[in-house]
Amino acid sequence: MTDRRNRLDLLAFLIVLAAAIAIAGVMFADYYRSPDLLWRYYYHDRNSHYSFGLDLALAMRDLDPVWFFTELEKAKVWPPLHGLVLSAVLLVGGIDYRLGIVPSLIGWVATIAFTWLIARRLIAGRMEGLFAAAVATILTAASPAFRLISADVMLEGLGAGLSAAALWAYLHAAAAPEKAARWRLLAVILTALFFHKGNYWGLLLAPIAIAFATEHWRATLATARAVGRVRVGAAIAALLRQPLLILAALMAALVGYIYARGPTALELFGKSVSLYPPENLTTIAYALVFLWWALLWWRHKAAIDRALGIPGRALLYWHITPIAISFLLPHRLSRFLWFVGPANNPQGDGLWHSARFYWHVFADAFHTQPWLAIPALAFAVIGALGIRRLAPGARVVFLFAALAWIGVLIHPQHQGRFMSTWVFAVWICSGVGAGLMLGRLRGLLSAWVRATVAGAAAASLLLVNVGHAIPEVAYTYAIHPSPNSGPSDLGLIRPYLDELNGAREVTVLATFGSSKLFAWVIREHCRCHMIVPDPFIADLATREDVRRVAAERIARSTADIIVTIDAPSSRYELPSVGWVYSRMAGIVDAMNEQTRYARGTTYDLPDQQAQATIWRRR
């Protein structure tokens, strides 16, 4: 009987997986037919993400390890996993921007698959579990905003897939806590999630830690009592006898002083050496602590392993250690702390405004019809109330959904895409609630009647979600160009690409600021390591300031060709960093005044309301 049930579960999962792959194939075909339409919104992060993956692929294709590891070392604010996956796709499928969304589609399929597996695992009863999985999967697969963000060159799609995989791995490990291989699997997935994006990792790590601590409350209490018995004075005295920790503390104090003081420099051998920001000093302070821990572990490895137990050892060696080693790389720790910390966030508009904003996002963008959000949330609450009847480890899913929602509410930045990597957990909770409600009919209706009710309900939910056009608000919150978003940004560079052939270095100076768009289009065109520097000119107050800075850059430039793009229209403007034509036109002034580069052909770019001029070094 058990084998038959397992076969039915496997068959159901394979059907869901095949359907997810088929839908992802349709999403890919839609993009592939008109790929240029995705490349709108000049300042969008997709340009940077694709450029990074492309550079890694070209470096590996050309067997250029110096270029490869140089690019890899730059992955500090955005870790390298997405770029590595994208580079593998480009190496296998060919250097082609039409393959750029494949990593996100892989993440979308993984999210659907693990949503099914998680919801099915949480409820022991076969009928109730399959019904819960069906509800959760339909809501996830039908979500307009989630499909849009997963058909983009962004990090959210793969981040959602890794988050779902980690949740499933935790449940898998919690079901057999004595099996070390299951905890190692969880540790490896969490490590991959960290190297994909740190905030996605943080959102998931907290509920896993809380769930594990509360599910093993006796061990948690014993640990707390042991910590409580530690004599604070003796512990501090012991730490003060550690030279490495003393040096680290002094270095940390120096770092804090420099940050408080502001720009700081030293005179060394007649040269001014800047100490601000003190990112290298931060790495040194951390390296001292790391060395102290490494020596402590070496001396007491056996005792540490016994104290940690099976889950702790797996996480220490397969998760914490790789991350700890990565922070030894220059600037890696300080950039990570900046990215996840308050310094990277503007002031928010208050909790009430945040709650209203994210409710509209959840209802209007992540559901095919806004009214579906109300029963989805109601069934999620029912699932939470029945958590004691669920499988071991189930609370981690509800904690993840709740803590992630709280996290975005209190985050000062409000962006609809922030929900993309965890909203599937809310729908798993909804499916579980629906499954528990079906279970309450067990004593009232026969199995066949309940199966009919469940089938009809799942079919109705599917029909309700089929055949709807993606609402405009979903495009907005997913930061995805809608069909009516205007011409592709690729028109800014394609008309004159052949003029750049043979150049070693090309600089593009645009009156609307910087983007990685030019770098990836030029390199993909030549399939080579052409240098395309980022002439970042921003936050200047006047046109004269821009002219002066641009003139200095031009005088020092090593580029063979400079391309200027003059766009008086306000279509491309970003006032927050000073990228407005009234100031940035200083670039055109500087280029007209200089004598190092000779003016070449000028190209009209009518769709972009701009002109591009080629300047060749004399």
N, C-alpha and C positions, 0 to 999 in steps of 0.2 A: 504493500500500500504506500509506504514511504517513497519507494522508488518511482511509483506511478505519479505521486504528487510532485516529486522533484522533476520528473520529465515534463509535466504540465507547466511547472514554473519556468523551466528552461525554454520550452516552446513559446510561452507568452513573452518572455524576455527577448528571444530572438526575433519575434514578430515586431516588437517595439523597436529594437535596434535597427532592423531592416527599414522600418518606416522612417526612423530618424535619419538614417543615411540617405534614403530616397528624397526626403524633404530638403536635407542639406544639399543634395545634388541639384534640386530645382533652384535653391537659393544661389548656388554657384553659377548655374546656367544663366540666371537672370542678370547677375553681375557681368558674366563673361560676354554676354551679347552687347552690352553697352558699358564697358569698364570705365570709360573716361568720365562718366557722370558721377562716379564716387569721388573723384578728385576735384572737389570744390570745397570752399572754405580754406583759403590760402594758408591761414595760420594753424590749421588743424594738426593735432599730434600725429595723425596717421602718416604724414610725410616723414616725420622723424623715425617712427617705428619701421616703416618700410625701408628707409635709407639705411638704417642700422643692419637690418637683416640682409639687404642687398650687398652691402660692403663685406659682410662676413662671407657671403656666398661667393662673391667675386674673388676674395682673397684665397679661399679654399680652392676655387676653380683654377686660379693661377699658381697654386702651390706657393703662396707668399705668406709664410708664418709671421714675419715681422708686421705686415699690414694686419693680419688676422688678430694677433694678440694686442696690437696697438688699439684696434677698434674695440676689442673685448674689454680692455682695461678702462675704456671710457664709460662703460655701463655702470654708473654709480647711482644716479638718481633713479633711472629705470634699469633694473637688473637685466641680465642677458638672456633669460630663458626663451622669451618670445622670439627674440632675434635669432637665437640658435635654431629653434624649430622652423622659423621662416627660411633661414638659410638652407636647411636640409631640404625643405620643399622646393626651393629654387634650384638646388643642385640636381635633384631628381627630375623635376618637371621642366627645367629650363629657366633661364633668366628672363622673367616675364612678369610684369606688374599685375597681370590678370590672375596670377596665383597668390596675390598678396593676402587674400581673405581666408586662405585655406587653414592656417593655424586657428583662427577664430571659429571656423566651421567645425574643426576637430573638437574644440572646446564645447560647442553647442551640442554636438552629438553625444559627447561624454556627459554633459549635464542631463540630457534627456535619459540616457541609459542609467546613470546612477540615481537620478530621481526615482525611476521605476524601482530599482533594486532597494533603495533605502526605504521607500514607502512600503514595499512588499515585506521587507524584513521586520518592520516595526510591529506588524500585527500577525499573530501566529495563525489565526484561522485563514484557510486558503481563500474562501470566497471573499471575506472581508478584506484580506490583504491584497487580493487582486483588484478589488474595487477601489481601495485606497490608492493603489499604484496607478490605476487608470485615471482617476480624477486628478492626481498630482501631475501626471505626465501630460495630460491634455491641456491643463492650464499652463504648464511650462512651455510646451511646444507651440501653443497658439499665440503666446504673448507677442504683440507687434513690436514693442520696443526691444525686447530681448532678441528677437530675430534680426532687427536692424543692426543692433550693436554687435551681433555675432556674424554679420555679413560685412564686416569692416576690418581695416587693418589697425585694430586696437587691442588692448590687453584684456578687456572685460570678458570676452567669450572664452578664451583659454583659462582665465582666472576663475570663472564660474565652474568650468569643467574640473579643474584641479580641486576647487573647494568641495564640490560634490563628491569627488573621488576620496578626498580625505575624510569626509563625514562617513562615507560607507566603510572606509578602512578602520575607522574608530569603532563602529558598530561590529565589524567583523572581528576585531581584536577583543572587544568587550565580551563577545559570545564565548571566547575560549582564551581567557587571559593568561593561561599557562603556556601558550604557544608563542615563542619568541619571534618566529617568522612574521606573524601577523602584526606585531608591534613594529618590527623593522619596516614592513610595508608602509605603515602609517607614517613612520619617521621620514622615509624617503619621499613620500608624497608631500609632506609638510615642507621638507627642504626644497623640493621643486617649486612649491607655491611661494616660498620666501624669495627664491631667485627669479620668480616671475614678477612679483610686486609685493613690497613689504606690508602695505596696509591691508591687502587681502589676507595675508598671512596673520596679521595681528587680529583681524576680526574673527578669525577661526580659532586661533590658539587660545584666546581667553575662554570661550565656551567649552573647549575640550578640557582645559585645566580645571574649570569649575565642575564640569560633569564628572571627571575622574575623581576629584577630591570628595565630592558629595556621595558618589557611588561607593567609595572605599572610606567611609567616614571613620571607621575604627582606626585604620592606619593613619588617617589624617589627624585624628585627635591624638594618637600616640606621638606622631611627629610634632604636633603643636606642644604637647606636654614636654617632650624632650627639648624643644627649643626654649620653652619657658624655664626649664631648669638650668639653662646655661647662665653662668655668672657673667653679667655684662662687663664688669670691671676686668675680670680675668681675661675675657675674650678680647677686649680692647688692648689690654697689655700684651697679649700674645701677638696681635696684629702689629703692634708698634715695634715688635722685635723683628719684623720682616723687612729687610732693607728694600726689597723690590716694591713692596706696597708703600713704604715711606717715599721712595722716589716717585712712584705713580701719583701719590697724593700731592706732592710738591708740584709735579708737572700739571696736574689737574688745577691746582690753585693758580698757577701761572696762566693756564688757558682761560680760566674765569676772569682773571685780572685783565688780560688782553682784550677779551670780548667786552668787558665793562669800559675799558679805556678807549677803545676804538682803534683806528688805523695806527699801527706801531711799526717802527723800523729800527734796525741796528746798523751802525757803521762797521763794516768788516773789510779789512784790507783796502780801505779807501772807497768801498762800494756800499751803497745802501741796500740792505737786505730786509725785505718786508716780512713781518711776522703776523700780518693780519690778512685774512682770518687765520687763526692758529690751527688749521686742520692737520698739518703734519705733527704738531705738538700733541694734538688729541690722539692721533694714531700711536705716537710714542708712549703716551701715558697708558693707553689700552694695552699695548704690547708688553709693557712691564707687568700688568695684572695678568695677562695671558701666560707669560713665562712663569709667574709665581704659581698659577693654578696648574700648569703643566708639570712643574717640579713636585707639587703636592700630590697630584694624581700618580705620578711615577713612584713615589715613595709608598703610597697607601692604596694602590690600585685594587687589591683584593678586598679591602674593607669597604671601599667606595662602591664596588660592584655589588657586594652583599647588601649594603644599605639601600641601593637603588632598586633592586629587584629586577624582574624581567622587563617590565615596561620602561623603567628608568634607564636601564642599560641601553636598550634600543634607541631611546630618544637622545641619550648622551652621545653615543658613537655615530649614529646615523643622521642626526638632526642638529643638535647643538654644536657639535664639533665642527662640521663643515661651515656653519654660519660664523662661528667664532674665528675660524681661520680666515674667512673672507674679510673680516673686519681688520685684519692685519695689512691689507692692501691700502696704499696711501689714499686718504680722503674718503674711503668707503664708509667708515663709521660716522664721521661728521655729516656726510651727505645723507645717510640714512636717517640720522636723528633730525636733521633739518626737514627732510621730506615728510616724516610722520609727526613732527612736532608742531607747536603753535606758530613758529616763525614762518611757516609756509602757508599760513591761512589768514585771510583778511577777517575783519570783524563781522560777526553774523548779525542777523536781523531779529533775533529772539526766537524762543522755543515755539511760541504759538505760530509765528509765521512759518517756521520750519515744518511744523506738523501739518499745516494746511497745504504747504507746497508738496510735501512728499505723499500726502493722501491723494492729491490731484495726479501726481505722477503715477502712483500705484493704480488708481482707478482708470485714468484716461489713456495712459500710454502703455501700461503693462497688461491690460486686458482688452480684448476685442470690443467689449461693451462695458462702459463704466459701472453699470449696476452689478456686474459679476463680482466686483471687489467686495461688496457687502457680504454675500454668502461665503465667499472665499475666506474672509477674515472671521466670520462667525464659526465656520467649521474648524478653523485653526484653533479658536478658543476652546471649542468642544474637544478637540484633540488634546490640548494642554490639560484640560480638566480630567481626562481619562488616562493620564500618563502612566499611572500605576499598573494599568492593564497591558502595557506595551512591552516590547522586548528589552533585554538589558541594554543599557546605554542610550535609550531613546531620548532621554532628557537633553542630550547634546544637540539634537536637531532643533528643539524648541528654544534652548538657550541661544543657539546661533541666530535663529530668526529674531528673537527678542533683542539680544545685545547688538546685533548689526543694525536693527531699526533704531535703537537708542543712539548708536554711534553716529548714524547719518543725521539724526535729529539735532544732536548737540554740535555736529561739525559746522564751523562757521561758513564754509562754502556750501552752496546749495546747487547741486547738479543731479539731474534725473538719472544719469548713467551710474551714479554711485550705488544704485539699487541692483544693478545688473548681476553682480557676482554672488548675491545671497538671496534674492527674492524667490528663487526656486525652493528654498527651505520653507518659506511661508506656504507655498503651494503643497509641499509635502505635508505640512501640518494640517492644511485643509483636507487633503486626501485622507489622512489618518482620522480626522474628525468624521468624515463621511463614512469611513470604514467602521468606526465605532458605532455610529448611528445604525448602520446596517446590522451590526451585531446585536443591537437591542431588539431586533425583530426575530431573533433566533427562537424564542419561546412562543412567538405569536404566529409565525408563518412557517410553512414547510420549506425545505431547502430549495425545491424547484421554484417556489413562488419568490423566495428571496433572491434567487439567481436571476429570475425574470425582472424583478424590481431593479437589481443592480445593473443588469445589462441595459434596461431601458433608460435608467438614469445616466449611465456612461454614454450611451448613444445620443441622448438628448444634449448632454454637455458638449459632445463632439459637434453635433449639428449646429448648436448655438454659436460655436466658435468658427465655423467654416463659412467662407464666402464673403468675408468682410474686407473692404479696402483698408489699407493701413492709414489710420487717422493722421492728420498733419501734426498734431501735438506729439505723436510718437516720434516723428522725425526730429522735432525740436528737442525733446528730452534725451533722445539717443545721440544728439549732435551728428545727425546723418543727413546728407543733402536730400531734399525731397525732389520729385520729378520736375518741379518748377523752380529750381534753385538758380537757374541761370547757366551760362556756359562753363565748360570745364576749365580749371586753372592750367591744364596742360597746354592751352593755347598761348600762355605767356612765354613759352620756350620752344615749342615744337617747330615753328616756322623757320627758325634759323639754326637748328641743330647741326646741319651739315657744315655750317661756317666754322664750327668749333672743332671739327675733325683735325687731328694731329697736334692739337695744343697739349701742353703739359699741365698748365694751370689756367683756370678760368675763374674770374670773379664776376658776380652779378650784383650790381648796385641798383636797387629798386626804390622808387620814391614812396613805397608803402611798407618798407621794412624787410625783415629776413624770414626765410622759411627753408626747410630742407628739401622743398619741392625741386629746386634747381639742381641740387647735388644729385638726387637719385635719378632724375630724368636724364641728366648728362651722362652719368656713369652707366646707366642701363643702355643708353644709345651706343656708347663706344665699347661697352663690355671691358672696361679698363679702369686702372687706378688713376684717373684724372683727378688732380687736386682741385677741389671746389670749396674754397674757404668761406666761412660765414662772416661777412663784414658787418657785424652787429653794431649798428649806430642807433642808439635809443636814448630816451629821457633827456633830450636836449631842448633848450627853451626856445631857440629862435632859428630862423633859416640861416642866419650868419654862423651860428654855432655849428650847424650841420655842415655848412660849406667848409668851415675851417677843419673840422675833424675829417671829412671826406678827402679834402686836399692832402692832409697828412697821410692818410691811408694810401692814396694814389701815388704819392711821392715815394713811399716805401714798398709799393706793391711789386711782387715778383711774377705776377700773372702775365701770360702771353697775350691774353685777350681779356678785356673788360667789357661786359654788357651792361648798358644802362637801360632801365625801363622807366619811362616817364608816363605817369598815369595821373593826370589832373583830376580825374573823376574821384568821387568819394567812395567808389565801390570797394576799394581795398584801403581801409583805414583802421587803425587801432589806437584811438586817442589815449588809452591808459598808459602806453609806453611812448607817446609822442610821435607815433607814426601817422601824421596827418600831412597832407600835401603842402600846406602853407609853411611848414618847417622843412620837410624832407626834400623839397625842391632844391635845397642847397646842394644836394648831390649833383644835380644837373649843372648848377653854377660852377661847381668845382671842376667838373669834367670839361666844361667848355673853356675854362681858364688854363688848364694844364697843357703841357707840351710833350710829355713822355709818350703819349698814345695818340695815334692818328685815327681820325674819324673814318669809319667805313660805311657799310650799308645801313640804312634805317628801314625798319620793317613796321608797317602799320599793323596793329593788332586790334581790329575794330570790335570784336566781341568783348575784349577786355578794356576797351576805351583807353588804349595806351599805345605808345611807340617804343620799340626796342632798337637800340643803336649799338653796332659792333665797333669796338675800338681796339686796334692792334698796336702792340708795343713797337716803337720805332727802332 
